[in-house]
């Protein structure tokens, strides 16, 4: 009898133990306080974008609290070399959305662990990293970790000529790139006085993390973020070795651009610096994911950094991540790694309170916004650069966000 009771209790404990791989909970909109008929208006909006030739297809997800209340695939995943229909399982090159779902979280984990401080100068981790220098007085101001996260460093936006850089240093040369950023990249203004969106900021953050942990960013993020949350379709695809090259996931990836030689990028990051210079392991781009994994990550952050009993950040760290640093000038409308929309509310639509929305867009046609006030996330995944870099999702992002906001009843 005692043995039977023990087995029953053990079984109950197993059943109640959170399992990170069970995925996002699906729910009817009404159960999450949303209007299903209004959410259905998203369908015609996306279909109009496809019909206009702006995108070949898309996957849209709406999250409320801890549940996915709208999930739908539209159009085609691929147009060349042959048409393939879009599915909700399709993985997308997140482009710059990688900055917030991977690099930012990873760096803030180091801050939580006491390994890095936001006020630390970059030169602490990358010796020889030059400060900003005033052209008239020669005053020097160090660039800090926080400056990188908020795009208030003044560094050049991008590597100006990737083909020329590759011709000089070869492909897959991240060490040469960080030396160039440390000593030759422009410092355009005194840190914290303005903002200049810069992929180089997040490549520097990548190197800080790799110096501190001794791990590649792609390996660290997989172990400490993606695997912790049970994200089975979220990963990097580094090109310089096979340790992370998940051949089982490649067919799920939506292709992006067809290059001049006819090669179609699939499971290869579209961003040229991330692909050709950093070999797919890059702080500015490189993460591939799908709608349900991003729904889990959204629910985790809306819930204070924990999902299904598995925590990636503390609640106070999440609050700090979404806060605009007071030490930055008012013109710097950035939280730590996330865009803010009170100065430019286009991406978050016309109904959400732009002061409570945090998000990020990706060049390939992806975006993720989180409304902290209503605990709602809007996920838009498209490959607007397929087969050529000519599509647009600016209007789609805004209209889908407005529809989602209008569907919130309570």
C-alpha positions as CSV (number, residue, x, y, z in Angstrom):
1,X,0.0,0.0,0.0
2,X,2.8,2.4,1.0
3,X,4.6,1.6,-2.3
4,X,1.5,2.3,-4.3
5,X,1.0,5.7,-2.5
6,X,4.7,6.5,-3.1
7,X,4.4,5.8,-6.8
8,X,1.2,7.8,-7.1
9,X,2.8,10.8,-5.3
10,X,5.9,10.5,-7.5
11,X,3.8,10.4,-10.6
12,X,1.9,13.5,-9.4
13,X,5.2,15.4,-8.8
14,X,6.4,14.5,-12.3
15,X,3.1,15.7,-13.8
16,X,3.4,19.0,-11.9
17,X,7.1,19.6,-12.7
18,X,7.3,22.3,-15.4
19,X,8.6,20.9,-18.7
20,X,10.3,23.5,-20.8
21,X,9.7,21.7,-24.0
22,X,5.9,21.6,-23.9
23,X,5.7,24.8,-25.9
24,X,3.4,27.8,-25.8
25,X,-0.1,27.4,-24.6
26,X,-2.8,28.0,-27.2
27,X,-6.0,29.7,-26.2
28,X,-9.1,31.2,-27.6
29,X,-9.0,34.9,-27.9
30,X,-12.1,35.4,-25.6
31,X,-10.4,33.5,-22.8
32,X,-7.5,36.0,-23.0
33,X,-9.8,39.0,-23.1
34,X,-9.5,39.6,-26.9
35,X,-12.0,39.8,-29.7
36,X,-11.6,37.0,-32.2
37,X,-13.5,38.8,-34.9
38,X,-11.2,41.8,-34.7
39,X,-8.1,39.6,-34.8
40,X,-9.5,38.0,-38.0
41,X,-9.0,41.3,-39.7
42,X,-5.3,40.6,-39.7
43,X,-6.0,38.0,-42.4
44,X,-7.0,40.5,-45.1
45,X,-4.2,42.9,-44.1
46,X,-1.5,40.3,-44.7
47,X,-3.2,39.0,-47.9
48,X,-3.2,42.5,-49.3
49,X,0.5,42.8,-48.6
50,X,1.2,39.6,-50.4
51,X,-1.0,40.6,-53.3
52,X,0.9,43.9,-53.6
53,X,4.1,42.0,-53.9
54,X,5.5,43.4,-50.7
55,X,6.2,39.9,-49.2
56,X,5.9,36.3,-50.5
57,X,4.3,35.2,-47.3
58,X,4.2,35.6,-43.6
59,X,3.5,34.0,-40.2
60,X,1.7,36.2,-37.6
61,X,1.4,35.5,-33.9
62,X,-0.4,37.4,-31.1
63,X,0.4,36.6,-27.5
64,X,-1.6,37.7,-24.5
65,X,0.0,36.9,-21.1
66,X,1.2,33.3,-21.4
67,X,-1.0,32.2,-24.4
68,X,-0.8,32.3,-28.2
69,X,-4.3,33.5,-29.2
70,X,-3.7,34.0,-32.9
71,X,-1.4,32.1,-35.1
72,X,-1.6,31.9,-38.9
73,X,0.6,31.3,-42.0
74,X,0.0,33.1,-45.3
75,X,1.3,32.9,-48.8
76,X,4.5,31.2,-49.8
77,X,7.6,30.3,-47.8
78,X,9.7,30.3,-51.1
79,X,9.3,31.4,-54.6
80,X,12.6,30.2,-56.0
81,X,13.9,27.7,-57.0
82,X,10.2,26.6,-56.7
83,X,7.2,27.7,-54.8
84,X,6.7,26.3,-51.3
85,X,3.7,27.1,-49.1
86,X,4.2,28.9,-45.8
87,X,3.5,27.0,-42.6
88,X,3.5,28.0,-38.9
89,X,6.5,25.8,-38.4
90,X,8.6,27.9,-40.8
91,X,11.8,29.4,-39.3
92,X,12.9,32.9,-40.3
93,X,16.2,34.8,-40.3
94,X,15.4,37.3,-37.5
95,X,18.1,39.7,-38.7
96,X,18.3,42.5,-36.1
97,X,15.6,41.0,-33.9
98,X,18.6,38.8,-32.9
99,X,19.9,41.8,-31.0
100,X,17.1,41.7,-28.4
101,X,16.3,38.0,-28.2
102,X,19.9,36.8,-27.9
103,X,22.7,39.3,-27.4
104,X,20.9,41.7,-25.0
105,X,19.6,38.9,-22.8
106,X,23.0,37.2,-22.8
107,X,24.8,40.3,-21.8
108,X,22.3,41.1,-19.0
109,X,22.8,37.6,-17.7
110,X,26.4,38.5,-17.2
111,X,25.4,41.7,-15.5
112,X,23.2,39.6,-13.1
113,X,26.1,37.3,-12.4
114,X,28.4,40.2,-11.5
115,X,30.7,39.5,-14.5
116,X,29.9,42.8,-16.3
117,X,28.6,46.2,-15.3
118,X,26.6,48.5,-17.5
119,X,29.0,51.4,-16.6
120,X,32.1,49.4,-17.5
121,X,34.2,50.9,-20.3
122,X,34.5,48.7,-23.3
123,X,38.3,49.0,-23.0
124,X,38.1,46.9,-19.9
125,X,37.2,43.9,-22.0
126,X,38.8,44.8,-25.4
127,X,42.2,46.4,-24.7
128,X,43.0,49.3,-27.0
129,X,39.3,50.1,-27.7
130,X,39.5,53.8,-28.3
131,X,37.3,56.4,-26.6
132,X,35.5,59.3,-28.1
133,X,37.8,62.3,-28.4
134,X,36.5,65.9,-28.6
135,X,37.9,67.4,-31.8
136,X,38.5,70.8,-30.2
137,X,39.6,70.1,-26.6
138,X,40.8,66.5,-27.1
139,X,38.7,65.6,-24.1
140,X,38.2,61.8,-24.0
141,X,35.0,59.9,-23.0
142,X,35.0,56.2,-22.7
143,X,32.3,54.2,-24.5
144,X,30.5,51.9,-22.0
145,X,28.5,48.7,-22.1
146,X,25.3,50.7,-21.7
147,X,26.2,53.0,-24.5
148,X,26.4,49.9,-26.8
149,X,23.1,48.5,-25.7
150,X,21.3,51.9,-26.2
151,X,23.0,52.8,-29.5
152,X,24.4,55.9,-27.7
153,X,28.0,55.1,-28.4
154,X,28.4,57.1,-31.6
155,X,30.1,54.2,-33.4
156,X,29.6,53.8,-37.2
157,X,26.3,52.2,-38.1
158,X,27.8,49.4,-40.1
159,X,31.0,48.1,-41.6
160,X,31.1,50.5,-44.6
161,X,32.4,48.2,-47.3
162,X,32.1,44.5,-46.6
163,X,33.5,43.2,-49.9
164,X,36.5,45.4,-49.5
165,X,37.0,44.2,-46.0
166,X,36.8,40.6,-47.0
167,X,39.2,41.2,-49.9
168,X,41.7,42.6,-47.4
169,X,41.2,40.2,-44.5
170,X,39.4,37.2,-45.9
171,X,36.1,35.6,-44.9
172,X,35.2,34.6,-41.4
173,X,37.7,37.0,-39.7
174,X,35.9,38.2,-36.5
175,X,39.2,39.1,-34.9
176,X,40.1,41.5,-37.7
177,X,36.7,43.1,-37.5
178,X,36.9,43.8,-33.7
179,X,40.3,45.2,-34.1
180,X,39.0,47.5,-36.9
181,X,36.0,48.6,-34.7
182,X,38.3,49.2,-31.7
183,X,40.8,51.4,-33.5
184,X,39.4,52.6,-36.8
185,X,35.6,52.9,-36.7
186,X,34.2,56.4,-36.4
187,X,33.2,57.9,-33.1
188,X,30.6,60.4,-34.3
189,X,29.5,62.1,-31.1
190,X,30.0,62.3,-27.3
191,X,28.5,59.1,-25.9
192,X,25.0,59.4,-24.4
193,X,24.2,62.7,-26.1
194,X,22.6,61.3,-29.2
195,X,21.7,58.0,-30.8
196,X,23.0,56.3,-34.0
197,X,21.6,52.8,-34.6
198,X,24.7,50.7,-35.1
199,X,25.2,47.0,-35.8
200,X,28.8,47.5,-34.6
201,X,27.5,48.1,-31.1
202,X,26.2,44.6,-30.8
203,X,29.2,43.0,-32.5
204,X,31.3,44.7,-29.7
205,X,28.9,43.3,-27.1
206,X,29.4,39.9,-28.7
207,X,33.1,40.1,-28.2
208,X,32.7,41.3,-24.6
209,X,30.6,38.2,-23.8
210,X,33.0,35.9,-25.6
211,X,36.0,37.4,-23.6
212,X,34.2,37.0,-20.3
213,X,32.7,33.5,-20.8
214,X,35.2,31.9,-23.2
215,X,32.3,30.8,-25.3
216,X,31.0,31.8,-28.7
217,X,27.8,33.9,-28.5
218,X,26.0,31.3,-30.6
219,X,26.9,28.5,-28.1
220,X,26.3,30.6,-25.0
221,X,22.8,31.7,-26.2
222,X,21.9,28.2,-27.2
223,X,22.8,26.9,-23.7
224,X,21.6,29.7,-21.5
225,X,18.6,31.1,-23.3
226,X,17.2,28.9,-26.1
227,X,17.6,25.5,-24.4
228,X,16.5,26.7,-21.0
229,X,13.2,27.8,-22.5
230,X,12.9,24.6,-24.5
231,X,13.0,26.5,-27.9
232,X,13.4,23.6,-30.4
233,X,13.4,25.8,-33.5
234,X,15.6,28.7,-32.4
235,X,19.3,28.7,-33.2
236,X,22.3,30.2,-35.0
237,X,23.7,28.6,-38.1
238,X,27.5,29.3,-37.9
239,X,29.3,28.7,-41.2
240,X,32.9,28.2,-40.0
241,X,32.4,24.7,-38.3
242,X,29.7,22.1,-37.9
243,X,29.1,22.2,-34.2
244,X,25.9,24.2,-34.5
245,X,24.9,23.5,-38.1
246,X,21.5,21.8,-37.5
247,X,20.9,20.1,-40.8
248,X,17.5,18.9,-39.5
249,X,16.3,22.5,-39.2
250,X,17.6,23.8,-42.6
251,X,14.5,22.6,-44.6
252,X,12.3,24.6,-42.2
253,X,14.0,27.9,-42.9
254,X,12.4,30.4,-45.2
255,X,15.0,31.4,-47.9
256,X,15.9,35.0,-48.2
257,X,17.8,36.7,-51.1
258,X,18.9,35.1,-54.3
259,X,22.5,36.3,-54.8
260,X,24.0,37.5,-58.1
261,X,25.5,34.0,-58.7
262,X,22.1,32.4,-58.3
263,X,22.7,31.0,-54.9
264,X,19.6,31.4,-52.6
265,X,20.4,32.0,-49.0
266,X,18.7,29.5,-46.7
267,X,19.8,28.9,-43.1
268,X,22.6,31.4,-43.8
269,X,22.2,34.8,-42.2
270,X,21.3,37.5,-44.7
271,X,23.3,40.3,-43.1
272,X,26.6,40.5,-45.1
273,X,28.8,41.3,-42.1
274,X,27.3,38.6,-40.0
275,X,27.6,36.0,-42.8
276,X,30.8,36.9,-44.5
277,X,32.9,38.4,-41.7
278,X,31.6,36.7,-38.6
279,X,30.6,33.4,-40.1
280,X,27.1,33.4,-38.8
281,X,28.1,33.9,-35.2
282,X,27.4,37.6,-34.8
283,X,26.0,39.9,-32.2
284,X,24.0,42.0,-34.6
285,X,22.2,39.2,-36.5
286,X,22.1,35.4,-37.0
287,X,19.3,34.0,-35.0
288,X,16.7,31.9,-36.8
289,X,13.3,31.2,-35.1
290,X,9.6,30.5,-35.6
291,X,6.4,32.0,-34.3
292,X,5.8,29.5,-31.4
293,X,9.3,29.8,-30.0
294,X,9.1,33.6,-30.2
295,X,5.7,33.3,-28.4
296,X,7.4,31.5,-25.6
297,X,10.1,34.1,-25.3
298,X,7.5,36.9,-25.4
299,X,5.5,35.2,-22.7
300,X,8.7,34.8,-20.6
301,X,9.6,38.5,-20.8
302,X,6.0,39.6,-20.3
303,X,6.0,37.4,-17.2
304,X,9.1,38.9,-15.7
305,X,11.8,36.6,-17.1
306,X,10.4,33.2,-16.3
307,X,8.6,30.6,-18.4
308,X,7.1,27.4,-17.2
309,X,9.3,27.4,-14.1
310,X,12.5,28.2,-16.1
311,X,14.1,31.6,-15.6
312,X,16.4,33.4,-17.9
313,X,16.4,36.8,-16.2
314,X,15.2,38.1,-12.9
315,X,12.1,40.4,-12.7
316,X,14.1,43.4,-11.8
317,X,16.5,42.8,-14.6
318,X,13.6,42.7,-17.1
319,X,12.3,46.0,-15.7
320,X,15.8,47.5,-16.1
321,X,16.1,46.1,-19.6
322,X,12.9,47.9,-20.7
323,X,13.7,51.1,-18.9
324,X,15.2,54.1,-20.8
325,X,18.4,55.1,-18.9
326,X,18.1,58.5,-17.3
327,X,21.8,59.2,-18.0
328,X,21.1,59.4,-21.7
329,X,19.9,62.5,-23.4
330,X,16.1,62.6,-24.1
331,X,16.9,62.1,-27.8
332,X,18.1,58.6,-27.1
333,X,14.8,56.7,-27.3
334,X,16.2,53.3,-26.5
335,X,16.0,50.9,-23.6
336,X,18.7,48.3,-23.1
337,X,18.7,46.5,-26.5
338,X,15.1,47.4,-27.3
339,X,13.5,50.1,-29.4
340,X,11.1,52.5,-27.7
341,X,8.3,54.2,-29.7
342,X,7.3,57.4,-27.9
343,X,9.2,59.5,-30.5
344,X,8.5,57.4,-33.5
345,X,5.3,55.2,-33.0
346,X,5.0,53.8,-36.5
347,X,6.0,50.2,-35.7
348,X,3.6,49.9,-32.7
349,X,0.6,51.2,-34.7
350,X,-1.9,53.8,-33.7
351,X,-3.6,52.4,-30.7
352,X,-1.1,50.9,-28.3
353,X,0.4,53.4,-25.9
354,X,3.8,54.1,-27.5
355,X,5.4,54.8,-24.1
356,X,4.7,51.2,-22.9
357,X,5.8,49.3,-26.0
358,X,9.2,47.8,-26.5
359,X,10.3,46.0,-29.6
360,X,12.6,45.5,-32.5
361,X,12.5,45.1,-36.3
362,X,14.6,43.0,-38.6
363,X,15.8,43.9,-42.0
364,X,14.6,40.7,-43.5
365,X,11.0,41.5,-42.7
366,X,10.6,40.4,-39.1
367,X,9.5,42.2,-36.0
368,X,8.5,41.7,-32.4
369,X,6.8,44.2,-30.1
370,X,5.8,43.8,-26.5
371,X,3.2,46.0,-24.9
372,X,4.0,46.0,-21.2
373,X,0.8,47.7,-20.2
374,X,-1.6,45.2,-21.8
375,X,0.8,42.2,-21.6
376,X,0.5,41.7,-25.4
377,X,3.0,40.7,-28.0
378,X,2.8,41.0,-31.7
379,X,5.0,38.7,-33.8
380,X,5.4,39.3,-37.5
381,X,7.6,37.0,-39.5
382,X,8.2,37.5,-43.2
383,X,11.0,37.2,-45.7
384,X,10.5,40.4,-47.6
385,X,14.0,40.1,-49.2
386,X,13.0,36.9,-51.1
387,X,13.9,36.4,-53.8
388,X,15.1,40.0,-54.2
389,X,15.6,42.8,-51.7
390,X,12.7,44.9,-52.7
391,X,9.7,44.2,-50.4
392,X,8.3,46.3,-47.6
393,X,6.6,45.5,-44.3
394,X,6.5,49.0,-42.8
395,X,2.7,49.4,-43.3
396,X,2.0,45.8,-42.4
397,X,3.7,46.1,-39.0
398,X,1.7,49.2,-38.1
399,X,-1.7,47.9,-39.3
400,X,-1.3,44.5,-37.6
401,X,-0.3,46.1,-34.3
402,X,-3.3,48.4,-34.5
403,X,-5.7,45.5,-35.1
404,X,-4.2,43.5,-32.3
405,X,-4.5,46.5,-29.9
406,X,-8.1,47.1,-31.0
407,X,-9.0,43.5,-30.2
408,X,-8.1,43.8,-26.5
409,X,-11.4,44.0,-24.5
410,X,-10.0,43.9,-21.0
